[in-house]
Amino acid sequence: MEVTDYELFEVPPRSLLLKIETNDDIVGWGEPVLEGRAQTAAEAVRELMDSYVLGADPYDIELLWQQMYRSGFYRGGAVLMSALSGIDQALWDIKGKALGEPVYELLGGKARERIKLYAHVSGEDLGAAARNRVEEGFSAIKSGPGVDLEHIDRTPAIEEARENVRTMREAVGDDVDLMLDFHGKPSKPMAKRLVGELAEFDPMFYEELLGPEKNDLLPDLAERTAVPIATGERLYGRWEFKPLLESGAVDVIQPDISHAGGITELRKIASMAETYDVALAPHSPLSSVALAASLQVDACTQNAIIQEQIVLNEDVPNYLTDMSVFEHDDQGYVDLPSAPGLGIEVDEDLVREMATEDAWDAPVVRRKDGSISEW
């Protein structure tokens, strides 16, 4: 078999889809997006495809991964790793389809029968939004604290965060997992206050208390709380996870299958984490393609505990001909996909209809004084 062609499609809300074709008429799909910089990632995909993948045997996934990663001398980083990630997903999709097996069967077989999905909560009425998610059949939800903090902020801001989290916890009760995502916004001094002030609401974990460039400060925060610490969505490749794992500060890692190196690398990162007794909860606020790829790794990974998704939200296009692959029970558990490859069929007509070169731009967020804040 030989890779013969490829196409890229930027689609709403913030995805970049890759279609790879072969001379056997088997097609693979991946998601090599860099949110807010989709066309930057697209150009990197073109360079990698044209230099290493066109004309190659798509079965040689490890060899192609290493060529794409090492042969340019300069390696890693958000752009190149995102491009490589989507190509890797599409190659696994092709190989699985060609062999008539789900990808996880090619990675050693399943480690479980199902995996729990969680849903996002947002809006002005966080309590009502949280209840709605539970009524939709999710027993795990995630939200931010609902407040933008200054570098050094006062007690009223902390109290607002406490009230927002209290509202969600009281709305869903004690039996629902509640994850708190800080998006790396807090400064270290504010993060130190938050981990103590919010612990009484029994979070499943604190996510991205600090931005990834400050992960060396996480051990201090970890010593201040019994709540598990999660991070990793903005780390690229196993080498960036190595110091984080060695620090002992993290309890849950959240590599993104469309940024960290695709299925090939996510599996390796997860295995590294297992040796440190660290759980895997893959980041995936992307399309059905990235979610399907993530589920393939969840299926065969012992330390996978939960899976992020946004595609079951009513306002998100799904881009599949059949969404039943993601149907879940009243606790949010979804059965492992059984169809070959990624286990999905992309609705190519809809993808072409929705394609644009300006699907989403990252927002610019400012503090009260006009300085730039995290978003």
SVG drawing of the C-alpha trace seen along z (x, -y; Angstrom):
<svg xmlns="http://www.w3.org/2000/svg" viewBox="-32 -50 51 58">
<polyline fill="none" stroke="black" stroke-width="0.4" points="0.0,0.0 1.1,-3.6 0.0,-7.0 -1.1,-8.9 -2.8,-12.1 -4.1,-14.2 -6.5,-17.1 -7.0,-19.5 -10.2,-21.1 -10.5,-23.8 -14.0,-23.5 -16.0,-25.0 -15.8,-25.4 -12.0,-25.1 -10.8,-22.0 -8.5,-21.1 -9.3,-17.7 -6.8,-15.7 -7.8,-13.1 -5.1,-10.8 -5.7,-8.6 -4.0,-5.4 -3.7,-3.5 -5.9,-0.8 -8.8,-3.3 -8.5,-3.2 -8.9,-6.6 -7.7,-7.7 -8.7,-10.7 -6.8,-12.7 -7.0,-16.0 -3.7,-18.0 -5.2,-21.2 -3.5,-24.0 -6.5,-25.9 -6.4,-29.5 -3.5,-28.8 -5.0,-26.2 -3.5,-27.4 0.0,-27.5 -0.5,-23.8 -1.9,-23.2 1.4,-24.4 3.4,-22.2 1.2,-19.2 1.9,-20.0 5.6,-20.1 5.6,-16.8 3.3,-15.0 5.2,-16.2 8.6,-15.4 8.0,-12.1 4.6,-10.5 3.5,-10.8 4.6,-7.7 5.3,-5.8 3.8,-2.7 1.2,-3.8 1.8,-0.6 5.2,-1.9 3.7,-4.2 6.7,-4.1 9.2,-4.7 7.2,-7.6 6.7,-9.1 10.4,-9.0 11.2,-10.5 8.8,-13.4 10.0,-14.0 13.8,-13.7 14.7,-14.4 14.1,-18.2 16.8,-18.5 14.7,-21.1 11.9,-19.1 9.0,-19.3 6.9,-22.3 3.2,-23.0 3.2,-23.5 5.2,-20.5 3.8,-18.1 0.2,-19.0 0.9,-18.4 2.6,-15.1 -0.2,-14.1 -3.0,-14.4 -0.9,-12.5 -0.3,-9.7 -4.0,-9.4 -4.8,-9.1 -2.1,-6.4 -3.5,-4.3 -7.0,-4.8 -5.8,-3.4 -4.0,-0.5 -6.9,0.5 -9.3,0.3 -6.9,2.3 -6.7,5.1 -10.3,4.9 -9.6,4.1 -10.0,1.2 -6.7,-0.5 -6.7,0.7 -6.5,4.3 -3.3,3.4 -1.9,1.9 -2.3,5.0 -6.0,5.3 -8.5,3.8 -7.8,3.2 -11.5,2.5 -15.0,2.7 -16.0,-0.9 -14.7,-4.4 -16.4,-7.3 -16.9,-10.5 -17.3,-13.9 -19.1,-17.0 -18.2,-20.7 -20.3,-23.2 -20.4,-26.9 -22.7,-29.9 -24.1,-32.5 -26.1,-29.9 -23.5,-27.3 -25.9,-25.4 -28.5,-24.9 -25.9,-24.1 -24.4,-21.4 -27.8,-19.8 -28.5,-19.8 -25.3,-17.8 -26.2,-15.2 -29.8,-14.9 -28.1,-14.3 -26.5,-11.2 -23.1,-12.4 -21.8,-11.6 -18.7,-13.7 -18.5,-17.4 -15.8,-20.0 -15.8,-23.8 -13.6,-26.7 -14.0,-28.6 -15.8,-31.4 -13.6,-34.3 -10.6,-36.1 -8.0,-36.8 -5.4,-39.5 -1.8,-38.4 -2.4,-39.4 -6.1,-39.5 -8.3,-40.1 -10.6,-37.9 -13.8,-38.9 -12.4,-37.3 -11.7,-34.1 -15.1,-34.2 -16.7,-34.5 -14.8,-31.4 -15.9,-29.5 -19.5,-30.5 -19.4,-29.4 -18.0,-26.0 -20.4,-25.7 -23.3,-26.3 -22.2,-23.5 -21.6,-21.0 -24.9,-21.7 -26.7,-21.4 -25.4,-18.0 -24.8,-16.5 -21.9,-14.5 -22.1,-11.5 -21.0,-13.5 -17.4,-14.0 -16.5,-17.7 -13.3,-18.7 -12.0,-22.3 -10.1,-23.6 -8.0,-26.8 -6.6,-27.1 -3.2,-28.1 -4.7,-31.5 -3.8,-31.8 -0.5,-33.2 1.4,-31.0 0.3,-33.1 -3.4,-32.9 -3.1,-29.2 -1.8,-28.6 -5.0,-30.2 -7.3,-28.4 -6.2,-24.9 -7.0,-25.4 -10.2,-27.4 -11.9,-25.0 -10.9,-21.7 -14.1,-21.4 -16.1,-20.9 -14.4,-17.6 -13.0,-18.2 -11.9,-15.1 -8.8,-17.1 -7.4,-20.6 -6.5,-21.1 -3.8,-23.4 -3.5,-25.5 -0.4,-27.0 0.6,-27.5 2.9,-24.8 6.0,-27.0 5.6,-27.0 5.3,-23.3 8.4,-23.4 6.4,-25.3 3.8,-22.5 5.5,-20.5 5.0,-23.4 1.2,-23.4 1.0,-19.7 2.3,-19.8 -0.5,-22.2 -3.5,-20.0 -4.8,-16.4 -6.8,-17.1 -5.1,-15.4 -3.2,-17.7 -3.8,-17.4 -2.0,-19.0 -0.4,-18.3 -2.6,-19.5 0.1,-21.9 3.0,-19.5 4.4,-17.9 5.9,-14.5 7.1,-12.2 10.3,-14.2 8.2,-17.2 6.3,-14.9 9.4,-13.3 10.4,-16.1 6.7,-16.6 6.4,-12.9 9.8,-12.9 8.8,-15.8 6.1,-13.7 3.7,-16.7 1.1,-15.4 -1.5,-12.8 -3.3,-12.9 -1.7,-13.7 -3.8,-15.1 -1.9,-14.8 -3.9,-15.9 -3.9,-13.3 -3.8,-16.2 -0.9,-17.9 1.3,-15.5 2.3,-13.2 -0.8,-11.3 -1.9,-7.8 1.7,-6.5 3.1,-9.0 0.1,-9.2 0.4,-5.4 4.0,-5.9 3.3,-8.8 0.6,-6.8 2.9,-3.9 5.5,-6.3 2.9,-7.7 1.8,-4.3 5.3,-3.7 4.8,-6.7 1.3,-5.6 -0.1,-8.6 -3.5,-8.4 -4.4,-9.3 -7.3,-11.6 -6.7,-12.7 -7.5,-16.3 -9.9,-16.5 -12.0,-19.6 -12.0,-19.0 -14.0,-17.2 -15.3,-13.6 -12.1,-12.6 -9.8,-13.5 -12.3,-11.9 -12.4,-8.7 -8.6,-8.6 -8.4,-9.2 -10.9,-6.4 -8.6,-4.0 -5.8,-4.8 -8.2,-4.7 -9.4,-1.3 -5.9,0.4 -4.4,-1.7 -4.6,-0.5 -4.2,-3.9 -6.8,-5.7 -9.6,-6.9 -11.8,-9.4 -12.2,-11.0 -12.9,-14.7 -15.3,-15.5 -17.4,-18.4 -19.0,-16.7 -22.1,-15.7 -23.0,-19.3 -26.0,-20.4 -24.2,-23.3 -21.1,-21.4 -21.1,-19.9 -20.2,-16.2 -18.9,-15.6 -19.8,-11.9 -22.5,-9.9 -23.4,-8.0 -22.8,-9.4 -24.1,-6.2 -20.5,-5.2 -20.5,-7.8 -23.8,-6.8 -23.3,-6.5 -25.3,-5.2 -26.8,-7.3 -23.4,-7.5 -21.5,-8.7 -19.9,-5.4 -19.4,-4.7 -18.6,-1.2 -15.4,-0.7 -15.7,-1.3 -15.8,1.9 -15.5,0.8 -12.1,0.9 -9.6,-2.0 -10.7,-4.9 -14.2,-3.3 -16.0,-6.2 -17.2,-7.2 -16.6,-10.9 -19.3,-12.7 -17.1,-14.1 -19.9,-16.0 -20.6,-17.9 -16.9,-18.5 -16.6,-20.1 -19.7,-22.1 -18.4,-23.5 -14.8,-24.0 -13.4,-27.5 -9.9,-29.1 -11.1,-31.2 -13.0,-28.9 -11.8,-30.3 -9.3,-32.8 -7.9,-32.7 -9.3,-35.5 -7.2,-38.3 -8.1,-38.6 -7.1,-41.7 -7.0,-42.5 -8.7,-45.5 -5.5,-47.6 -5.2,-46.6 -2.4,-44.1 -2.7,-40.7 -4.1,-37.7 -4.5,-34.0 -7.7,-32.8"/>
</svg>
